[in-house]
């Protein structure tokens, strides 16, 4: 669901990024008020890990990140790769990534599961 920009009346443009833990069936949404960037996407992962993921998966040594195929977390984005590697080094985890084909993320379980929290957090619906 990363990078679906929303318009909120008081903030201007909101850029939600989400993490959906398939095994635990819980989601996490971070909302930035700037632009959809690799830094924002990785910061969402960092916050999720520190506030939810680490407690949910205390024995984890690896993370698999599934991202949509375009935008700031695209497989071609060098900044996404650098930021993700920096997070892996910081958390001392092996982080692997894979990407959904372009245009298919709208049908993923994680995207559907995070739509309601995004609407609640931003007071709007995704554009």
Residue pairs with C-beta under 8 A, 6 or more apart in sequence:
1 16
1 17
1 18
1 20
1 68
1 105
1 108
1 110
1 111
1 114
1 115
1 118
2 17
2 18
2 36
2 41
2 44
2 67
2 68
2 71
2 72
2 73
3 15
3 17
3 36
3 41
3 68
3 70
3 71
3 72
3 73
4 16
4 118
4 126
4 127
5 13
5 14
5 15
5 36
5 126
5 127
6 13
6 14
6 15
6 16
6 118
6 122
6 124
6 125
6 126
6 127
7 13
7 14
7 124
7 127
8 14
8 122
8 123
8 124
9 123
9 124
11 33
11 122
12 33
13 33
13 34
13 35
14 31
14 32
14 33
14 121
14 122
14 124
15 31
15 32
15 33
15 34
15 35
15 36
15 37
15 40
16 29
16 30
16 31
16 32
16 114
16 118
16 121
16 122
16 126
17 29
17 30
17 31
17 32
17 36
17 40
17 41
17 43
17 44
18 27
18 28
18 29
18 30
18 44
18 110
18 111
18 114
18 117
18 118
19 27
19 28
19 44
19 45
19 48
19 53
20 26
20 27
20 28
20 109
20 110
20 113
20 114
21 27
21 28
21 52
21 53
21 56
21 57
22 109
22 110
23 57
24 56
24 57
25 113
26 52
26 56
27 110
27 113
27 114
27 117
28 44
28 47
28 48
28 51
28 52
28 53
29 44
29 114
29 117
29 118
29 121
30 40
30 43
30 44
30 47
30 48
31 118
31 121
31 122
32 40
32 43
34 40
36 71
36 72
37 72
37 79
38 72
38 73
38 77
38 79
38 80
38 82
38 83
39 79
39 83
40 72
41 67
41 72
41 73
41 80
41 83
42 80
42 83
42 84
42 86
42 87
45 63
45 65
45 84
45 87
46 87
46 90
46 91
49 63
49 91
53 60
53 63
54 60
60 93
61 93
61 94
62 93
62 94
62 95
62 96
63 93
63 94
63 95
63 96
64 95
64 96
64 97
64 98
65 84
65 95
65 96
65 97
65 98
66 97
66 98
66 99
66 100
66 108
66 110
67 73
67 74
67 80
67 97
67 98
67 99
67 100
68 99
68 100
68 102
68 104
68 105
69 75
69 99
69 100
69 101
69 102
69 103
69 104
69 105
70 102
72 79
72 80
73 80
73 99
74 80
74 99
75 97
75 99
84 95
84 97
85 95
87 95
88 94
88 95
100 108
105 111
115 126
118 126
119 125
119 126
